[in-house]
Amino acid sequence: MKRWLGTAVALMAVSVLVSAGAPAGAQTEVKPAVVFSTGGKFDKSFNEGVSEGAEKFKKETSIAVAEFEPSNETQFEQALRRFAQRGQDPIIAVGFSQAVALEKIAKEFPRTRFTIIDSVVNLPNVQSVVFKEQEGSFLVGVLAALASKSGKIGFVGGMDIPLVRRFQCGFEQGIKFANPSAELITNMTGTTPAAWNDPGRGAELAKGQFDRGVDVVYAAAGSTGIGILQAAKDRGRLGIGVDSNQNHLHPGTMLTSMLKRVDLATYNSFKAAQAGTWKGGVQVLGLKDGGVDWALDKDNEKLITPEMKAKVDAAKADIVSGKIVVHDYMSNNSCKP
């Protein structure tokens, strides 16, 4: 039976629809809640990043955060409605798959504030947070190209959708920036939501890439990535994690992780609601806003040479300044501008 359980960086508001809540600066009572995406709260990736943001808010404020872990997409609408009926506010909807259900429930409960991560719902009581995944993926692509000895690099995505292709496209641009002669080999795990939670299939696809000479693989596949990264360790190849910092999973074979700060999106939504500054609208977070980045810590520092770090730091600075513009696959469903 599913359980219902009880830093900040500036977010760049690309368009603000309406403000909701108490006057700015006022501390208001909030009853936050999270409806996770399928794949489990502890997927060591996307959901877990959201959970970390909620936990940070809880520790700082001693305010309980109600949570629901759906086993399938049909539960999204019921979960969102039940939280709204109970007076939970704000409510985080995790993942693009919740967009349809959230739009319906947000209309039913116009005084309840909702935040959706990875999709846009244009309603005055909805805050939509999306990311420039292509920018973070560019950086780990640079590192992959510099670390690869074979010149063959792999990408294993989860569900084959434009959002995942955005990761792939940014990654490919970073690879070509650092090594124009490098080859990218790509596989997608599937075309249904089950693709996010199939570590066995992920491992199988990664092994197939290794057999073709790949020596660095980027796993952008939710909990499916656990199998991909394990396969890399088993074969003595390098893995790149996604969303959360996954370097700790296999120290020594984890080249880095592409950080997508869903933890901050969650934390900031709750804190803004408490402070009376919560606003509906669309927020787009990239490198400049601290929304994406790459991970360097004790678990991978021996794999990152000073030259590699200098190269990726320079690329990051150029993206932030606008000198390098990373093409967004979702602008034209192509990896070509």
Order of alpha helices (4+ residues) and beta strands (2+ residues): beta-beta-alpha-beta-alpha-beta-alpha-beta-beta-alpha-beta-alpha-beta-alpha-beta-alpha-beta-beta-alpha-beta-beta-alpha
